[in-house]
Amino acid sequence: MGATDARRPPVMADVAKEAGVSHQTVSRVLNDHPNVRGETRARVLAAIGKLGYRRNLVARALVTKHSRTLGVVSFDTTLYGPASTVYGIEQAARSAGYFVSIVSLKSIDRRGVLDALDYLADQGVDGIVVVAPQRSAATALTDLPGGIPTVAVEGGHAGGVPVVCVDQVEGGRLATEHLLSLGHETVWHVRGPSDWLEAEGRVAGWRAALAAAGRDGPEPLAGDWSPRSGYEAGRSLANMKDVTAVFVANDQMALGVLRAFTERGVRVPDQVSVVGFDDIPESEFFSPPLTTIRQDFDAVGRQSIEVLLRQIGGSSERERLVVSPSFVARASTAGR
């Protein structure tokens, strides 16, 4: 590069000169326009690499009125489900050619959500995905001020915005039906926190499967998604002689249940069968490997971005897309 080039970053005109093409051709390559010959495209990309050209996204946004950036509002990404959901959204957005700006909230209320949306709007994002697994978050999405396309992930029936969610009821039903099919008279349940929509859905699926089989449902034991709460529930269950099958609302709590059973000498699956939920990467290495319900976070991310892009494109349809979970059989369940 010459002395002039060393004093400033390369611009599109420099790329055009280096590649021996017009400014418009460089623009077409950068925007993935189909009407560019392969040889020409390769020459432009080689010039971009040689010069170290970087697009001026701010200037591009001023011209196109689009920042190619999407906002994500999330809650408690220390948990596997929300963290995996955000990761799936981010990967899907990047695949669609968008950058992602993420705001993580501690306060899950209407004021917190509106503040996050205002913050992202000030950044000029083209649209926003709100991960709303708790009832308070979903309620906060009701009657949002217009202007920016918004999609809720999980979110129940989140007012006037489109929703993409996993069928939590189906997941609870799959787990419970599996245990009943093994000959267990009933299934106990360690549930998640009462304000989480996912926990409510899993409880509903568990109850529906028991009712369909004509079985009574014992009172669920409360948990908070943590292994510690699962451990405490497991200690209580280990003291009950009639417990032979347990559906636990997430794999972390199932880990705690397994630990409590081991300490009390309760053999899994010989005496008690255990099913978890989520299929975290560690679940196949539990002792015994955990039978569980898998959520397709990649599909959730992909579909939420597809819905959001349709909203950005002018769609006013309030879509509700439901992703089916799947059953993963391992060694923590057995027949009676």
C-alpha positions as CSV (number, residue, x, y, z in Angstrom):
1,M,0.0,0.0,0.0
2,G,1.2,3.5,-0.8
3,A,1.9,6.4,1.6
4,T,-1.6,7.8,1.1
5,D,-3.2,4.4,1.9
6,A,-1.1,4.1,5.1
7,R,-2.7,7.3,6.5
8,R,-6.3,6.2,6.2
9,P,-8.3,3.0,6.1
10,P,-9.1,1.6,2.6
11,V,-12.4,2.7,1.1
12,M,-14.6,1.1,-1.6
13,A,-12.9,3.1,-4.3
14,D,-9.5,1.5,-3.3
15,V,-11.0,-1.9,-3.6
16,A,-12.4,-1.1,-7.1
17,K,-9.1,0.2,-8.3
18,E,-7.2,-2.8,-6.9
19,A,-9.7,-5.3,-8.5
20,G,-10.0,-3.3,-11.8
21,V,-13.7,-3.0,-11.5
22,S,-16.3,-0.3,-10.9
23,H,-17.5,1.0,-7.6
24,Q,-20.9,-0.5,-8.4
25,T,-19.4,-3.9,-8.9
26,V,-17.7,-3.8,-5.5
27,S,-21.1,-2.8,-4.0
28,R,-22.8,-5.8,-5.7
29,V,-20.2,-8.2,-4.4
30,L,-20.6,-6.8,-0.8
31,N,-24.3,-7.2,-1.0
32,D,-24.2,-10.7,-2.5
33,H,-25.9,-9.6,-5.7
34,P,-26.4,-12.6,-8.0
35,N,-25.5,-10.7,-11.2
36,V,-21.7,-10.9,-10.7
37,R,-19.5,-13.3,-12.6
38,G,-17.6,-15.8,-10.4
39,E,-14.2,-14.6,-11.6
40,T,-15.1,-11.0,-10.9
41,R,-16.4,-11.8,-7.5
42,A,-13.2,-13.7,-6.6
43,R,-11.1,-10.7,-7.8
44,V,-13.0,-8.3,-5.7
45,L,-12.9,-10.5,-2.6
46,A,-9.1,-11.0,-3.1
47,A,-8.7,-7.1,-3.3
48,I,-10.8,-6.8,-0.1
49,G,-8.5,-9.3,1.7
50,K,-5.3,-7.7,0.4
51,L,-6.3,-4.2,1.4
52,G,-8.0,-5.1,4.7
53,Y,-11.2,-3.3,3.7
54,R,-13.9,-3.1,6.2
55,R,-17.5,-1.8,5.5
56,N,-18.6,1.4,7.1
57,L,-21.8,0.0,8.6
58,V,-22.9,3.4,10.0
59,A,-22.7,5.0,6.6
60,R,-24.5,2.0,5.0
61,A,-27.3,2.3,7.6
62,L,-27.8,5.9,6.8
63,V,-28.2,5.1,3.1
64,T,-30.3,1.9,3.4
65,K,-32.2,2.8,6.6
66,H,-31.2,-0.7,7.9
67,S,-28.4,-1.3,10.4
68,R,-28.3,-5.1,9.7
69,T,-28.3,-5.4,13.5
70,L,-30.9,-7.2,15.6
71,G,-31.4,-6.7,19.4
72,V,-31.9,-9.6,21.8
73,V,-33.3,-9.1,25.4
74,S,-32.6,-12.0,27.6
75,F,-33.0,-13.1,31.2
76,D,-30.7,-15.2,33.5
77,T,-28.4,-16.6,30.9
78,T,-26.6,-18.6,33.7
79,L,-29.3,-21.2,33.1
80,Y,-28.8,-23.7,30.2
81,G,-32.2,-23.1,28.5
82,P,-32.0,-19.3,28.2
83,A,-28.3,-19.4,27.4
84,S,-28.8,-22.0,24.6
85,T,-31.8,-20.0,23.3
86,V,-29.7,-16.9,23.0
87,Y,-26.9,-18.8,21.3
88,G,-29.3,-20.3,18.8
89,I,-30.8,-16.8,18.1
90,E,-27.3,-15.3,17.6
91,Q,-26.1,-18.1,15.3
92,A,-29.3,-17.8,13.2
93,A,-29.0,-14.0,13.0
94,R,-25.4,-14.2,11.8
95,S,-26.3,-16.8,9.2
96,A,-28.9,-14.4,7.9
97,G,-26.3,-11.6,7.7
98,Y,-27.1,-9.7,10.8
99,F,-25.1,-8.6,13.8
100,V,-26.6,-9.0,17.3
101,S,-26.7,-6.7,20.2
102,I,-27.7,-8.4,23.5
103,V,-29.1,-6.8,26.7
104,S,-29.3,-9.1,29.7
105,L,-31.8,-8.0,32.4
106,K,-31.9,-8.8,36.1
107,S,-35.3,-7.1,36.6
108,I,-38.0,-9.0,34.8
109,D,-40.8,-6.4,34.7
110,R,-42.5,-4.1,32.3
111,R,-40.2,-1.2,33.1
112,G,-37.1,-3.3,32.6
113,V,-38.3,-4.6,29.3
114,L,-39.2,-1.2,28.0
115,D,-35.9,0.3,29.1
116,A,-34.1,-2.5,27.2
117,L,-36.2,-1.9,24.1
118,D,-35.5,1.8,24.3
119,Y,-31.8,1.1,24.6
120,L,-31.8,-1.1,21.6
121,A,-33.9,1.3,19.6
122,D,-31.3,4.0,20.3
123,Q,-28.8,1.7,18.7
124,G,-30.9,1.6,15.5
125,V,-31.6,-2.1,15.5
126,D,-33.9,-3.4,12.8
127,G,-35.8,-5.7,15.1
128,I,-35.8,-7.3,18.5
129,V,-36.1,-10.8,19.9
130,V,-37.2,-11.0,23.6
131,V,-36.5,-14.2,25.4
132,A,-39.4,-14.3,27.8
133,P,-39.5,-17.5,29.8
134,Q,-41.2,-16.0,32.8
135,R,-44.8,-14.9,33.1
136,S,-43.8,-11.4,34.2
137,A,-41.6,-11.0,31.1
138,A,-44.4,-12.2,28.8
139,T,-46.9,-9.8,30.5
140,A,-44.4,-7.0,30.0
141,L,-44.7,-7.5,26.2
142,T,-48.4,-6.7,26.2
143,D,-49.3,-3.4,24.4
144,L,-45.8,-2.5,23.5
145,P,-45.3,0.9,21.8
146,G,-45.0,0.3,18.0
147,G,-42.2,1.1,15.7
148,I,-39.7,-1.8,16.0
149,P,-40.6,-5.3,14.9
150,T,-40.5,-7.6,18.0
151,V,-40.7,-11.4,18.5
152,A,-41.0,-13.2,21.8
153,V,-39.3,-16.6,22.4
154,E,-41.2,-18.8,24.8
155,G,-43.4,-15.9,26.0
156,G,-46.7,-17.9,26.3
157,H,-49.4,-15.8,24.5
158,A,-47.4,-12.6,24.7
159,G,-50.0,-10.0,23.7
160,G,-49.6,-8.5,20.3
161,V,-46.2,-9.9,19.3
162,P,-45.4,-13.1,17.4
163,V,-44.2,-16.0,19.5
164,V,-41.8,-18.9,18.9
165,C,-41.7,-21.6,21.6
166,V,-40.9,-25.2,22.4
167,D,-44.0,-27.4,23.1
168,Q,-43.3,-27.8,26.9
169,V,-46.6,-29.6,27.4
170,E,-45.7,-32.2,24.8
171,G,-42.3,-32.6,26.5
172,G,-43.9,-33.2,29.9
173,R,-46.3,-35.7,28.3
174,L,-43.5,-37.6,26.5
175,A,-41.5,-38.0,29.8
176,T,-44.6,-39.1,31.8
177,E,-45.9,-41.5,29.1
178,H,-42.5,-43.2,28.8
179,L,-42.4,-43.9,32.5
180,L,-46.0,-45.2,32.5
181,S,-45.3,-47.4,29.5
182,L,-42.6,-49.1,31.6
183,G,-45.2,-50.3,34.1
184,H,-45.0,-47.6,36.8
185,E,-48.3,-47.0,38.6
186,T,-47.7,-43.3,38.8
187,V,-45.1,-40.7,38.2
188,W,-43.8,-38.1,40.7
189,H,-42.7,-34.7,39.5
190,V,-40.1,-32.2,40.6
191,R,-41.3,-29.0,39.0
192,G,-39.5,-25.7,38.2
193,P,-40.4,-22.3,39.6
194,S,-44.1,-21.4,39.5
195,D,-43.5,-18.1,37.6
196,W,-41.8,-19.8,34.7
197,L,-44.0,-20.6,31.7
198,E,-41.8,-23.6,30.8
199,A,-42.3,-25.1,34.3
200,E,-46.1,-24.6,33.9
201,G,-46.1,-26.3,30.6
202,R,-44.2,-29.3,31.8
203,V,-46.5,-29.7,34.8
204,A,-49.5,-29.5,32.4
205,G,-48.0,-32.3,30.2
206,W,-47.3,-34.5,33.2
207,R,-50.8,-34.0,34.6
208,A,-52.4,-34.7,31.1
209,A,-50.5,-37.9,30.7
210,L,-51.5,-39.2,34.1
211,A,-55.1,-38.2,33.5
212,A,-55.2,-39.9,30.1
213,A,-53.9,-43.1,31.8
214,G,-56.5,-42.9,34.6
215,R,-53.7,-42.4,37.2
216,D,-53.7,-40.1,40.2
217,G,-51.0,-37.4,40.3
218,P,-49.1,-36.9,43.5
219,E,-48.5,-33.3,44.6
220,P,-45.4,-32.0,42.7
221,L,-42.3,-31.1,44.7
222,A,-41.0,-27.5,44.2
223,G,-37.6,-26.7,42.6
224,D,-35.8,-23.7,41.4
225,W,-33.9,-25.2,38.4
226,S,-30.8,-25.7,40.6
227,P,-29.1,-29.1,41.4
228,R,-29.4,-28.1,45.1
229,S,-33.2,-27.9,44.9
230,G,-33.2,-31.2,43.1
231,Y,-31.1,-32.7,45.8
232,E,-33.5,-31.5,48.5
233,A,-36.5,-33.0,46.5
234,G,-34.6,-36.2,46.0
235,R,-34.0,-36.6,49.8
236,S,-37.8,-36.2,50.3
237,L,-38.6,-38.7,47.6
238,A,-36.0,-41.2,49.0
239,N,-38.0,-41.4,52.2
240,M,-41.2,-42.4,50.3
241,K,-41.5,-46.2,49.9
242,D,-44.0,-46.0,47.0
243,V,-41.9,-43.8,44.7
244,T,-40.8,-45.8,41.6
245,A,-40.7,-43.1,38.8
246,V,-39.8,-39.4,38.8
247,F,-40.0,-36.8,36.1
248,V,-37.7,-33.9,36.9
249,A,-38.3,-30.6,35.1
250,N,-34.7,-30.0,34.1
251,D,-31.5,-32.0,34.0
252,Q,-29.7,-29.9,36.6
253,M,-32.3,-30.7,39.2
254,A,-32.2,-34.4,38.0
255,L,-28.5,-34.4,38.8
256,G,-29.4,-33.4,42.4
257,V,-32.1,-36.0,42.6
258,L,-29.6,-38.7,41.5
259,R,-27.1,-37.6,44.1
260,A,-29.7,-37.8,46.9
261,F,-30.8,-41.2,45.8
262,T,-27.2,-42.5,45.7
263,E,-26.6,-41.2,49.3
264,R,-29.8,-42.9,50.5
265,G,-29.0,-46.2,48.8
266,V,-31.8,-45.9,46.2
267,R,-30.7,-47.6,43.0
268,V,-31.5,-46.0,39.7
269,P,-33.1,-47.4,37.6
270,D,-33.5,-50.7,39.6
271,Q,-35.7,-49.1,42.3
272,V,-36.6,-45.7,40.8
273,S,-36.6,-44.5,37.2
274,V,-35.7,-40.9,36.5
275,V,-36.4,-38.7,33.5
276,G,-35.0,-35.1,33.1
277,F,-35.6,-32.3,30.6
278,D,-33.3,-30.3,28.3
279,D,-30.6,-32.8,27.4
280,I,-27.7,-30.7,28.6
281,P,-24.3,-31.9,27.2
282,E,-23.4,-33.4,30.6
283,S,-26.6,-35.5,30.9
284,E,-25.2,-38.5,29.0
285,F,-22.3,-38.6,31.5
286,F,-24.5,-38.7,34.7
287,S,-24.5,-41.9,36.7
288,P,-26.5,-43.5,35.3
289,P,-26.7,-41.6,31.9
290,L,-29.9,-39.6,32.1
291,T,-33.1,-40.3,30.0
292,T,-34.4,-36.8,29.1
293,I,-36.3,-34.6,26.8
294,R,-34.3,-32.6,24.2
295,Q,-35.2,-29.1,23.2
296,D,-34.1,-28.0,19.7
297,F,-32.6,-24.6,20.4
298,D,-31.2,-24.3,16.9
299,A,-34.7,-24.5,15.5
300,V,-36.0,-22.0,18.0
301,G,-33.3,-19.6,17.0
302,R,-33.8,-20.1,13.3
303,Q,-37.6,-19.7,13.4
304,S,-37.5,-16.7,15.7
305,I,-35.1,-14.9,13.3
306,E,-37.2,-16.0,10.3
307,V,-40.4,-14.6,11.9
308,L,-38.6,-11.4,12.9
309,L,-37.3,-10.9,9.3
310,R,-40.8,-11.3,8.0
311,Q,-41.9,-8.6,10.5
312,I,-39.1,-6.4,9.3
313,G,-40.2,-7.0,5.7
314,G,-43.7,-5.6,6.5
315,S,-45.7,-8.7,7.7
316,S,-48.3,-7.8,10.4
317,E,-49.2,-11.5,11.1
318,R,-49.0,-12.4,14.7
319,E,-47.5,-15.8,14.2
320,R,-47.1,-18.5,16.9
321,L,-44.7,-21.2,15.9
322,V,-44.3,-24.2,18.2
323,V,-41.1,-26.4,18.0
324,S,-41.6,-30.1,19.1
325,P,-39.2,-31.6,21.7
326,S,-37.8,-35.1,21.3
327,F,-37.3,-38.0,23.7
328,V,-33.8,-39.3,24.5
329,A,-33.6,-42.7,26.0
330,R,-30.6,-43.6,28.2
331,A,-30.0,-45.8,31.2
332,S,-31.8,-44.0,34.1
333,T,-35.2,-45.7,33.3
334,A,-36.3,-49.3,33.4
335,G,-39.4,-51.4,33.5
336,R,-41.1,-52.6,36.6
